Amino acid sequence: MIFAVIIGTEILNARREDKHFKFLRDELLKRGYTLDGSFIIKDDKELMKKTFEMIKSIPDSKMFCFGGIGSTPDDYTREVSAEVFSNGMEFNEEFKQKIIDKFEEKAYPARIYMSYLPKNAKLLKNNPINGMCGYYIDDKYFFTPGFPDMAHPMVLEALEKFFPAQKIQKRYSILVYEKEGEFVDIMKQIPKEVEFSSLPKLDYTCEISIAGDKAKKWIDFFKKELDKKGIKYKDI
């Protein structure tokens, strides 16, 4: 399961708009993956910790986290990710040297701490803006800056390395010209392992969508059952 976590007090108080969710969702879909959850949370250590712990507790979970890896006092992501996903923190010598080479004496006292990362963290290096790095832990928890122009190239770097293209699931959708309450009995016959969704609309129509290897079988079944009830529909 794949999750997005956006650390963004400034998004929640309307100073900025989120630009990460759509980008990550669309890039995952291109490769045959889907997001299972997305969270926008404020810069709060305890809330971050609980969110990270929840995601970690889910078997085979993966996470993309945006924001909070800078060197200012309100940047908590490095510290909290170390507590949840690692065993303490240490300077990443490669990143540390990169900061020194770029900023020289101005690397101290603050900037150098961007390289103080969870133990065993590895670097995400594709930052075309200022060359500063993100990082990842256990090849499945990825941490990037909050700035989209920096973060999104790092996301692509991670996707290329750890998310090989999969077969994109076939999806079939129909628009049913009836309130969904009139054919709930048909919905109940769709197996739970089949990806199925029902989206009612205010004009008393309903969009039915089925995806996966058996999608064609079950959308045909759905149509036949609607025909039996005399309910009209169209492919969309």
C-alpha positions, 0 to 999 in steps of 0.5 A: 500500500502506498501513502502520501504525507504532506507536512503543510501547516501553510497549506492547512491555513491557506497560505499555499495550495497542495501541488504534491497529491495530484503529481504523485497520484498521476505518476503512480498511475502511469506505472500501474500503481495507485495511492491508498491514502493521502494526508495533509498534516500540520508541522506537529511532532506528535501528529507526524509520529502517529501518522508515520507509525500508522503507515509503518504498521501496515504490511508492505506499506510505502510512503512519500513524505513532502516537507519539513527536511530543512534546517529551520526550527519548524522542520521536524521530519528528519527527527521524527522519521528517525524515531519511527523508521530508524535507530537514531540519527547521524550525519550523512557524510556525502550530503554533509560534504555537498553542503560544505562545498556549496556554501563553504563557511555559510554551511555553518551553523544551520545548513549543515544540519540538513545532512543530519539524517536517520541512520542508514538513510540513503540520498535522493539526489535529483534536485535541479534547483539547489542540489540539496538532497532528500532521503529514503529509508529501507527502500520504501519510505521517501522524504523530499522537500516541500517545494514541488520543483525540488520534490517532484524530480526526487519522486521520479528518481524514487519511482524509477528505482523502486517502482518498476512498471506494472500492467495497468489495470483495465477499467470499465465504467457505465452511467446508470440512469437510476438511483443507486438504491434501485440496484444495490442487490446487483452491487452486492454480488460483485466479489470483494476482491474486485475493485468496484465503485459506485458514484451517485450523482445529484441528477439521480444517475449513478456511475459504476466503475469496475477495474482489474483482470476480471473487470470485463466479466463483472461489468458484463454481469452488471449490464445483464442484471440491469437489463433484467430490471429494465434499467437503462445505462450507457458506457462512459 
